[in-house]
Amino acid sequence: MEPLSVNTPPTNGGQAPVQRGQLSLAAFHNKRQPSDAALITYIEKVGPDRVLAALDKYTKPQLPLFAAE
């Protein structure tokens, strides 16, 4: 079976894959990687301190930490 995309021509009575439930717009939209230009624009908009604070928040280790034996 051929992979579905937003550009897949309508079949099954003229319905597009999204309308038939074979393709989720959210799944398609969330798989795209932002471009470098989009990331730079976002960082300029919110500020590098806010971006780094969010990065620190989401990458901090889960506590409690246990020592390896």
C-alpha positions as CSV (number, residue, x, y, z in Angstrom):
1,M,0.0,0.0,0.0
2,E,1.3,3.4,-1.0
3,P,1.9,5.9,1.9
4,L,-0.8,8.6,2.2
5,S,-0.1,12.3,2.1
6,V,-2.2,15.4,2.1
7,N,-1.7,15.5,-1.7
8,T,-3.1,12.0,-2.2
9,P,-5.9,12.2,-4.9
10,P,-9.4,11.7,-3.6
11,T,-10.8,8.2,-3.9
12,N,-13.7,6.3,-2.4
13,G,-16.5,8.6,-3.6
14,G,-14.3,11.7,-3.9
15,Q,-13.3,11.9,-0.2
16,A,-9.7,12.9,0.7
17,P,-7.7,10.6,3.0
18,V,-8.2,13.1,6.0
19,Q,-12.0,12.9,5.5
20,R,-11.9,9.1,5.3
21,G,-9.9,9.0,8.6
22,Q,-6.9,7.4,6.9
23,L,-4.7,10.5,7.6
24,S,-4.6,12.8,10.6
25,L,-3.8,16.4,10.0
26,A,-2.3,16.7,13.4
27,A,0.0,13.7,12.8
28,F,1.1,15.2,9.4
29,H,1.6,18.7,10.9
30,N,3.5,17.5,14.0
31,K,6.1,15.5,12.0
32,R,7.5,18.5,10.3
33,Q,10.8,19.8,11.6
34,P,11.1,23.6,12.0
35,S,13.6,25.2,9.7
36,D,16.7,27.0,11.2
37,A,15.2,30.3,10.1
38,A,11.9,29.6,12.0
39,L,13.9,28.6,15.1
40,I,16.0,31.8,14.9
41,T,12.9,33.9,14.5
42,Y,11.3,32.2,17.5
43,I,14.4,32.7,19.7
44,E,14.6,36.4,18.7
45,K,10.9,36.8,19.5
46,V,10.9,35.2,23.0
47,G,14.6,35.7,23.9
48,P,17.4,33.3,24.4
49,D,17.1,33.2,28.2
50,R,13.5,31.9,28.0
51,V,14.5,29.2,25.4
52,L,17.5,28.1,27.5
53,A,15.3,28.0,30.7
54,A,12.8,25.8,28.9
55,L,15.6,23.5,27.7
56,D,17.0,23.3,31.2
57,K,13.5,22.5,32.6
58,Y,12.9,19.7,30.2
59,T,16.3,18.1,30.3
60,K,16.9,18.2,34.1
61,P,17.4,14.8,35.7
62,Q,14.5,13.1,37.4
63,L,15.0,12.9,41.2
64,P,15.8,11.0,43.3
65,L,19.1,9.9,41.7
66,F,20.6,6.6,42.8
67,A,24.3,5.7,42.9
68,A,25.4,2.8,40.7
69,E,26.6,-0.1,42.6
